Amino acid sequence: METASKPTEASVSINVSLLNSLMNLAGELVLCRNQLLQAINSDDRRLLETTGQHIDLVTSEIQEQIMRTRMQPMGCLFNKLSLLVGELAGEAGKQVGLSFAGEKVEMDKILMDAMEASMMQLIRNTVKYGIETPEIRKNRNKPNQAAMEISARHEAGHVVIDIVDDGIGIDPDAMVRRAVDKGLIVEQQGFEVAAEAEKTHLLFLPGLFDEGEETGEFCRFAGLDTVKTDLEKVGGVVDVNTHPDRGTQVRIKLPLTLSIIPSQIVRLGEERFAVPQVNLNELLRIPADQVKHMIETVGGAEVIRLRGELLPVIDLAGALGIERSFVHPADGQRYPERRLSIADRRSKNHSIPESTYEGMERREETDRRRHPDSALNIAVVSTGKIKYGLVVDAMNDSEEIVVKSLGKHLKGCRGFAGATIMGDGKVALILDVASIGEMAALRTCNKTEAVVEDKTTHLEKNAGSQSYLFFSNSRKDRLAVPLDTVARIEKVDAEAIETVGGSRVLTYRGGSLPLIALEDAICIDPLPEKDHYQVICFNVDGREVGLLAAPPVDAADVAVELDTRTLKQSGVMGSAVLMDQTTLILDIQQVVKNARPEFFHEE
């Protein structure tokens, strides 16, 4: 695929009236300086307060006017796109009627330059591969001239750009088939992807298109994964809506500016970090004595139940590799944190005879399990379809910060989008919400392959009750499988389980029954050693397979509202709150395929 080169411009057009306004404000600033010097020399406190208020107003107006100097109308970019469409249409022998809307919508020139290459790539692919020749359009009862519209508008502090055409489009089912053929998703997952929005999301999977591919309907979306990555770097998102023979809509959403942004300042130990408010949903504070009950560990991941929704929780210190610490309420000193996870809390009846901290006195009246400073602070953040809770030590005020780019030596650091200088002269790093989510996912589920988002299973389609078999793999994890998939359940001695060729087997009914431990198939705590195990037997593709489980095993009829986003991974359909406990619903066929892929390659 051809890519557009990113233009570099060293000049910008500014209206003379804007320059006049800046000159007037510069004069106001000089007056404020003189008033401030007079107030200091005369030690007039009232005059100092009045002058401070005046300076605040003037600097806010200067900030607003200077921001406008970098705001450019979208018409500047539209003119370039118009020339590109005319050139490409002439080379391909196609007729394209191009129209624009929102030419006067203004956007930060830095962002406009950052998205220009992506826009060029999308337009190039649309004209070359997404629009039919006049002959083909005539045969399909379409006008000889294709229609393309590029529009821009302001929406809630963002600029929304739509690229709409009435060209070929793509059958969403064809995307699923191609993703399966490329090995990006397994065939069963492809069958279970039902919603069109989920199918079009496959277009963003890396590897869906072959390098140098020049024919076929999918060339229309070649390089879309790169476009998505580039836009996310500047806080943007991209969505695609396509229909066969009806055309395609590509929507890009970008912030108005990246220079000065409102942010929530959070604290981790002695360090401060900024969370852009565009990514901030809400702030939570959980009292210390409720943390153990509100934070659950499921499938190796910590989650919080928020208004009926399971929300993943990420410890910012762990994500950034910072040693956690706490201030002890008894002496006000900072000590290293001993808890291994967020949910680790001892009960109020538990006591420690002697402190393990050097120099710390034995616990007396003050216990940080009940102290207000031990409350858990969580910032609920989101970007695109990712949403999670970020655990920090403290929440400070909201501030408008000036974004500074990181130096060359810090460009490789993940988790940060930039830096800012605080009022006291110290530096605070700006958190990259998307990058932190990816870092946490890689660390907690590094054995899990990337799979397609939001697969809709038969569990969601059944609104009534279903029979499930419930079992455990460890004390923390509760799992379930549909009861109609279970062949039988056997209780076996641990001594009867053999390991042959690196795989567990059980001599059973005159033959060998292959056994699978869940930790070999999904991201989950290992099965503890026991004298006896439960073996749940399944028939998978004509082969009998046993799944090791810890007793007890129970069955019940329950109604399931499946969450296919929060705890989903390869081998796990999703999670649900069943009988007041978070439960992972397993996809047995995928579990077997993850643990014993050779079963599916044998003839």
C-alpha positions in Angstrom: 0.0 0.0 0.0 1.2 3.5 -0.7 1.4 5.9 2.2 1.2 9.6 2.2 4.2 11.6 3.4 3.6 13.9 6.3 4.0 17.5 5.3 6.0 19.8 7.4 5.1 23.5 7.6 6.9 26.2 9.5 4.3 28.9 9.2 0.7 29.4 10.3 -2.0 32.0 9.2 -3.2 34.3 12.0 -6.0 36.8 11.8 -4.9 40.4 12.4 -7.7 41.0 14.9 -6.3 38.1 17.0 -2.9 39.8 17.0 -4.5 43.1 18.1 -6.2 41.3 20.9 -2.9 39.8 22.1 -1.2 43.2 22.0 -3.9 44.7 24.2 -3.5 41.8 26.6 0.2 42.3 26.7 -0.5 45.9 27.8 -2.8 44.7 30.5 -0.1 42.3 31.7 2.4 45.2 32.0 -0.1 47.1 34.1 -0.5 44.1 36.4 3.3 43.8 36.8 3.5 47.5 37.9 0.6 47.0 40.4 2.3 43.9 41.8 5.6 45.8 42.3 3.8 48.6 44.0 1.9 46.2 46.3 5.1 44.5 47.3 7.0 47.7 48.0 4.2 49.1 50.1 3.4 45.8 51.8 -0.3 46.4 50.9 -1.9 43.0 51.4 -5.3 44.1 50.0 -3.6 45.4 46.9 -1.7 42.1 46.5 -5.0 40.2 46.6 -6.6 42.5 44.0 -3.6 42.4 41.8 -3.5 38.6 42.0 -7.1 38.3 40.8 -6.4 40.7 38.0 -3.3 38.7 36.9 -5.4 35.5 37.0 -8.0 37.0 34.6 -5.4 38.4 32.3 -3.4 35.2 32.0 -6.6 33.2 31.4 -7.4 35.5 28.5 -3.9 35.4 27.1 -4.0 31.6 27.3 -7.3 31.5 25.4 -6.0 33.9 22.7 -2.7 32.1 22.3 -4.5 28.8 21.9 -6.5 30.4 19.1 -3.3 31.2 17.2 -2.7 27.4 16.6 -6.3 26.7 15.7 -6.7 26.3 12.0 -9.9 25.7 9.9 -10.4 22.2 8.6 -10.7 23.8 5.1 -6.9 23.9 5.0 -6.8 20.1 5.1 -9.9 19.6 2.9 -8.2 21.5 0.1 -5.3 19.0 0.1 -7.7 16.1 0.2 -9.7 17.5 -2.7 -6.6 17.6 -4.9 -5.7 14.1 -3.9 -9.2 12.7 -4.7 -9.1 14.4 -8.2 -5.7 13.0 -9.0 -6.4 9.4 -7.8 -9.8 9.3 -9.6 -8.3 10.4 -12.8 -5.6 7.8 -12.6 -8.1 5.0 -11.9 -10.7 6.2 -14.5 -13.3 6.7 -11.8 -15.9 9.5 -11.3 -16.0 10.8 -7.8 -18.3 13.6 -6.6 -16.6 15.0 -3.5 -18.4 17.3 -1.0 -17.3 18.9 2.2 -19.1 20.1 5.4 -17.6 22.0 8.3 -14.7 23.7 6.5 -14.7 26.4 9.2 -14.5 24.0 12.1 -11.2 24.8 13.8 -8.6 22.4 15.2 -5.1 22.6 16.7 -2.6 22.6 13.9 -0.4 20.2 15.7 -3.2 17.6 15.8 -4.2 18.4 12.2 -0.7 17.7 11.0 -0.6 14.5 13.1 -3.8 13.1 11.5 -3.0 14.3 8.0 -1.1 11.2 7.0 -3.9 8.9 8.3 -6.5 10.9 6.4 -4.5 10.7 3.2 -4.1 6.9 3.7 -7.9 6.5 4.2 -8.8 8.7 1.2 -6.3 6.9 -1.0 -7.6 3.5 -0.2 -11.2 4.6 -0.6 -10.7 6.0 -4.1 -8.4 3.2 -5.4 -10.2 0.2 -3.9 -13.5 1.2 -2.2 -15.2 2.9 -5.2 -16.3 1.0 -8.4 -15.6 2.0 -11.9 -18.5 3.6 -13.8 -19.2 0.4 -15.7 -19.5 -1.7 -12.5 -21.6 1.0 -10.8 -24.0 1.0 -13.8 -24.4 -2.8 -13.6 -25.3 -2.4 -9.9 -27.9 0.3 -10.7 -25.8 3.0 -9.1 -25.0 6.5 -10.6 -21.9 6.5 -12.7 -20.4 9.2 -10.3 -19.6 7.9 -6.8 -20.5 10.1 -3.9 -18.0 10.9 -1.1 -18.5 13.3 1.7 -15.9 14.5 4.3 -17.4 16.4 7.2 -16.1 17.9 10.5 -18.0 19.2 13.5 -17.3 20.0 17.2 -18.7 17.7 19.8 -18.1 17.9 23.5 -14.6 19.3 23.3 -13.6 17.1 20.4 -13.5 17.3 16.6 -15.4 14.5 14.9 -14.5 13.8 11.2 -16.6 11.5 9.0 -15.5 10.1 5.7 -18.6 8.6 3.9 -18.8 6.9 0.5 -21.4 4.9 -1.5 -18.8 2.4 -2.8 -18.3 -1.3 -2.5 -18.3 -1.8 1.3 -17.5 -5.2 2.8 -19.7 -8.1 3.9 -19.1 -8.3 7.7 -19.2 -12.1 7.5 -16.4 -12.0 4.9 -14.3 -10.2 7.5 -14.9 -13.1 10.0 -13.9 -15.7 7.3 -10.8 -13.9 6.4 -9.7 -13.5 10.1 -10.3 -17.2 10.6 -8.3 -18.0 7.4 -5.4 -15.8 8.6 -5.4 -17.6 12.0 -6.2 -14.4 13.9 -9.2 -16.0 15.6 -10.3 -19.6 15.9 -13.2 -20.9 13.9 -15.5 -21.3 16.9 -14.9 -17.7 17.9 -15.7 -16.6 14.3 -19.1 -18.4 14.4 -19.9 -16.7 17.7 -19.2 -13.1 16.6 -22.8 -11.9 16.0 -23.0 -8.1 16.1 -21.9 -6.2 13.0 -20.0 -3.8 15.2 -17.9 -6.7 16.5 -17.3 -7.9 13.0 -16.1 -4.6 11.7 -13.8 -4.3 14.7 -11.8 -7.2 13.1 -10.6 -4.7 10.5 -8.2 -3.3 13.1 -6.5 -6.6 13.7 -2.8 -6.5 12.7 -2.1 -9.2 10.0 -5.5 -9.1 8.4 -4.1 -7.8 5.2 -1.0 -9.0 3.2 1.8 -6.6 2.6 1.7 -5.5 -1.1 -1.8 -6.8 -1.6 -3.3 -4.8 -4.5 -6.5 -6.5 -5.4 -9.7 -7.6 -3.6 -12.3 -5.8 -1.5 -10.2 -5.9 1.6 -7.5 -3.5 0.2 -10.0 -0.7 1.1 -9.0 -1.2 4.7 -5.3 -2.0 4.4 -3.2 -0.3 7.0 -6.2 0.5 9.2 -4.4 -1.0 12.2 -1.6 1.5 11.7 -4.1 4.4 11.4 -5.7 3.3 14.6 -2.4 3.2 16.4 -1.3 6.6 15.1 -4.6 8.3 16.1 -4.5 6.8 19.6 -1.1 8.3 20.2 -2.7 11.8 20.0 -5.8 10.8 22.0 -8.0 9.9 19.0 -10.3 7.0 18.2 -11.5 5.6 14.9 -14.6 3.5 14.0 -15.8 1.9 10.8 -19.3 1.1 9.7 -19.5 -0.7 6.3 -22.2 -2.5 4.3 -21.8 -4.5 1.1 -22.7 -2.5 -2.0 -23.9 0.4 0.1 -20.6 2.0 1.2 -18.5 2.8 4.2 -18.4 5.4 7.0 -15.1 6.0 8.8 -15.4 8.2 11.9 -12.4 9.9 13.5 -12.7 11.6 16.9 -9.8 13.8 18.2 -9.4 16.3 21.0 -9.4 20.0 20.1 -5.9 20.6 21.4 -3.1 18.8 23.2 -1.3 21.9 24.4 -3.3 22.7 27.5 -5.6 20.1 28.9 -7.7 19.7 32.2 -6.3 16.9 34.3 -6.8 15.2 37.6 -3.6 15.2 39.7 -3.1 11.9 41.6 -0.3 10.9 44.0 1.7 7.8 44.3 4.1 8.0 47.2 6.0 11.2 46.9 5.4 11.4 43.1 2.5 13.2 41.3 0.9 12.1 38.0 -1.7 13.7 35.8 -4.7 11.8 34.4 -6.3 13.7 31.4 -9.9 14.4 32.3 -11.0 13.3 28.8 -10.1 9.8 30.1 -11.5 10.2 33.6 -15.0 8.8 34.3 -15.3 9.1 38.1 -13.3 8.9 41.4 -14.0 6.2 44.0 -12.9 6.0 47.7 -13.4 2.7 49.4 -13.1 2.7 53.3 -10.3 0.4 54.5 -12.7 -2.0 56.3 -14.7 -2.5 53.1 -11.8 -3.2 50.7 -11.6 -6.9 51.4 -15.3 -7.3 50.5 -15.5 -5.0 47.5 -12.3 -6.2 45.7 -12.4 -9.7 44.3 -9.7 -11.8 42.6 -11.0 -13.7 39.6 -8.8 -15.6 37.1 -5.7 -13.9 38.5 -7.2 -10.4 37.9 -8.5 -8.1 40.6 -11.9 -6.6 39.9 -14.4 -4.4 41.7 -18.2 -4.7 41.4 -19.4 -1.2 40.4 -23.2 -0.7 40.0 -23.6 -4.3 38.9 -20.7 -4.2 36.5 -17.3 -5.9 37.0 -14.5 -3.4 36.5 -10.8 -4.5 36.3 -8.6 -2.8 38.8 -4.9 -2.0 38.1 -2.5 -1.0 40.7 -0.6 2.0 39.2 2.5 1.3 41.3 2.6 -2.3 40.0 2.0 -1.2 36.4 4.9 1.3 36.5 7.2 -0.9 38.5 7.3 1.4 41.6 7.7 -0.1 45.1 4.5 0.5 47.0 4.7 2.2 50.4 2.4 3.6 53.1 2.6 6.2 55.9 2.0 4.6 59.2 -0.6 6.6 61.3 1.3 5.9 64.5 4.6 7.7 63.7 3.9 9.3 60.3 6.9 7.5 58.7 6.8 5.8 55.3 7.3 2.0 55.1 7.4 -0.5 52.3 4.0 -2.1 51.6 3.8 -5.8 52.4 0.5 -6.6 50.7 0.9 -8.8 47.6 -2.4 -7.6 46.1 -4.9 -4.8 46.5 -7.5 -7.1 48.2 -5.1 -8.4 50.8 -6.6 -7.3 54.1 -6.5 -9.0 57.5 -9.6 -9.3 59.5 -10.1 -7.0 62.5 -9.7 -10.0 64.9 -6.2 -10.8 63.5 -3.2 -9.5 65.3 0.6 -9.7 64.8 2.7 -10.3 67.9 5.7 -8.3 66.8 6.1 -5.9 63.9 8.5 -7.0 61.1 9.4 -3.4 60.4 12.8 -2.3 61.8 12.4 0.5 64.2 8.6 0.4 64.4 6.9 -0.1 67.7 4.4 -2.8 68.3 0.8 -2.0 67.3 -1.2 -0.4 70.1 -4.3 1.7 69.8 -3.8 2.9 66.2 -4.4 0.3 63.5 -4.2 1.3 59.9 -6.8 -1.3 59.0 -9.4 1.2 60.5 -7.5 4.4 59.8 -9.1 6.8 57.2 -5.7 7.1 55.5 -5.9 3.4 54.6 -8.9 3.9 52.3 -8.5 2.8 48.7 -8.5 5.5 46.1 -9.5 4.5 42.6 -9.7 6.6 39.5 -12.1 5.0 36.9 -10.6 5.7 33.5 -11.5 4.7 29.9 -10.2 5.1 26.4 -12.0 3.7 23.5 -13.5 0.4 24.6 -11.1 0.0 27.5 -12.3 0.8 31.0 -10.7 0.0 34.3 -10.0 1.3 37.8 -6.6 2.8 38.6 -5.5 2.5 42.2 -3.5 5.5 43.5 -2.4 6.7 47.0 -4.2 10.0 47.0 -6.3 12.4 44.8 -5.2 16.0 44.5 -7.0 18.9 42.8 -8.0 19.2 39.1 -5.7 21.5 37.2 -5.2 22.8 33.7 -1.7 21.6 32.7 0.6 22.6 29.9 1.7 19.4 28.0 5.4 19.0 27.4 6.8 16.2 25.2 9.2 13.7 26.8 12.9 13.9 26.0 14.5 11.5 23.6 15.9 9.4 26.4 12.3 8.8 27.7 10.6 8.1 24.4 10.8 4.4 25.0 9.0 4.5 28.4 5.6 3.0 28.2 2.7 4.3 30.2 3.4 8.1 29.8 1.9 10.5 27.2 4.1 13.5 28.2 5.0 15.6 31.2 4.0 18.9 32.8 5.6 21.4 35.2 3.5 21.9 38.4 3.1 25.2 40.3 6.0 24.3 42.7 8.4 23.8 39.8 8.4 20.0 40.0 7.7 17.7 37.1 4.6 15.5 36.9 4.3 12.8 34.3 1.0 12.5 32.3 -0.4 9.0 32.3 -1.3 7.2 29.0 -4.4 5.3 30.0 -4.4 3.0 26.9 -0.8 2.1 27.4 -1.1 1.3 31.1 -4.1 -1.0 30.3 -2.0 -2.9 27.7 0.9 -3.2 30.1 -1.2 -4.6 32.9 -2.9 -7.1 30.5 0.5 -8.4 29.3 1.7 -9.0 32.8 -1.4 -10.6 34.3 -2.3 -12.8 31.3 0.9 -13.3 29.4 -0.1 -16.8 28.4 -3.3 -15.7 26.8 -3.4 -15.2 23.1 -5.1 -12.0 21.7 -8.6 -12.8 20.7 -11.5 -11.0 19.0 -13.5 -8.6 21.2 -17.0 -9.2 22.5 -18.0 -12.6 21.2 -21.6 -13.3 21.8 -22.3 -16.8 22.9 -25.4 -19.0 23.3 -25.4 -18.0 27.0 -26.4 -14.4 26.2 -29.1 -15.5 23.8 -30.9 -17.6 26.4 -32.8 -15.3 28.7 -34.1 -18.1 30.9 -32.3 -20.3 33.4 -29.7 -22.9 32.5 -28.1 -25.8 34.4 -24.4 -25.2 35.3 -21.8 -27.3 36.9 -19.8 -25.3 39.5 -16.3 -26.1 40.7 -13.1 -24.6 41.9 -9.5 -24.5 40.8 -8.2 -22.7 43.9 -9.8 -21.0 46.9 -10.0 -17.7 45.0 -11.5 -18.9 41.7 -15.0 -20.1 41.0 -15.8 -21.6 37.6 -18.7 -23.0 35.7 -19.5 -25.0 32.6 -23.0 -25.7 31.0 -24.1 -29.0 32.6 -25.2 -30.4 29.2 -21.6 -30.4 28.0 -20.5 -32.7 30.9 -20.3 -36.4 30.2 -19.6 -37.5 33.8 -17.7 -36.7 37.0 -15.2 -39.0 38.6 -13.3 -38.8 42.0 -9.7 -40.1 41.7 -6.7 -40.4 43.9 -3.8 -38.1 43.2 -1.5 -41.2 43.1 -3.5 -42.6 40.1 -2.6 -39.6 37.9 0.6 -40.2 35.8 2.7 -37.9 33.8 3.8 -39.3 30.5 5.7 -37.3 27.9 5.0 -34.1 29.8 1.2 -34.7 29.8 -1.1 -35.9 32.6 -3.0 -39.1 32.0 -5.3 -41.4 34.0 -5.6 -45.1 33.5 -9.3 -45.5 33.1 -11.6 -48.2 32.0 -8.9 -50.1 30.2 -7.5 -47.0 28.4 -5.7 -43.7 29.0 -7.8 -40.6 29.7 -5.9 -37.4 28.9 -6.2 -34.9 31.8 -6.0 -31.1 31.6 -5.2 -28.6 34.4 -6.7 -25.2 33.9 -3.5 -23.4 34.6 -2.1 -24.9 31.4 -4.9 -23.4 29.3 -6.0 -20.1 30.8 -4.6 -17.4 33.1 -5.5 -18.7 36.5 -4.0 -19.7 39.9 -2.6 -23.2 39.8 -4.5 -26.2 41.2 -3.2 -26.9 44.8 -1.9 -30.3 45.6 -4.5 -32.6 47.2 -5.0 -36.3 48.0 -8.1 -36.5 45.8 -9.3 -34.7 42.7 -12.5 -34.4 40.8 -12.2 -35.2 37.1 -14.9 -33.7 34.9 -15.1 -35.6 31.7 -16.1 -34.0 28.3 -16.4 -35.2 24.8 -14.5 -32.8 22.5 -14.5 -33.5 18.8 -15.1 -37.2 19.4 -12.3 -37.5 22.0 -12.9 -37.9 25.7 -10.9 -35.5 27.9 -10.8 -35.0 31.7 -10.5 -31.6 33.4 -9.0 -31.6 36.9 -10.9 -29.7 39.5 -10.8 -29.2 43.3 -13.8 -30.5 45.3 -16.6 -29.8 46.0 -18.5 -29.9 42.7 -22.1 -28.7 42.6 -24.8 -28.2 40.0 -27.6 -25.6 39.9 -30.1 -23.9 37.6 -29.3 -20.1 37.3 -30.1 -17.2 35.0 -26.9 -15.8 33.5 -26.2 -12.2 32.5 -22.8 -12.8 30.8 -20.2 -10.1 30.9 -18.0 -10.8 27.8 -15.6 -7.9 28.3 -14.1 -7.6 31.8 -12.5 -11.0 32.4 -12.7 -12.6 29.0 -9.7 -14.5 27.7 -9.0 -17.4 25.4 -10.9 -20.3 26.9 -13.2 -18.1 29.0 -16.5 -17.0 27.5 -16.9 -14.3 30.1 -17.9 -13.9 33.7 -21.2 -13.6 35.7 -22.3 -13.0 39.2 -23.9 -16.3 40.1 -25.2 -17.0 43.6 -23.6 -13.7 44.9 -20.1 -14.7 43.6 -18.1 -13.8 40.5 -17.9 -16.9 38.3 -15.8 -17.6 35.2 -17.8 -19.4 32.4 -15.5 -21.7 30.5 -15.4 -22.4 26.8 -14.3 -26.1 27.1 -13.4 -26.6 23.4 -11.1 -23.6 23.5 -9.6 -24.8 26.9 -8.7 -28.1 25.4 -7.3 -26.4 22.3 -5.2 -24.1 24.4 -3.8 -27.0 26.5 -3.5 -29.8 23.9 -3.5 -28.2 20.4 -2.2 -31.4 19.0 -5.6 -33.0 19.4 -7.0 -30.7 16.7 -4.2 -31.3 14.2 -4.3 -35.1 14.2 -6.0 -36.7 11.2 
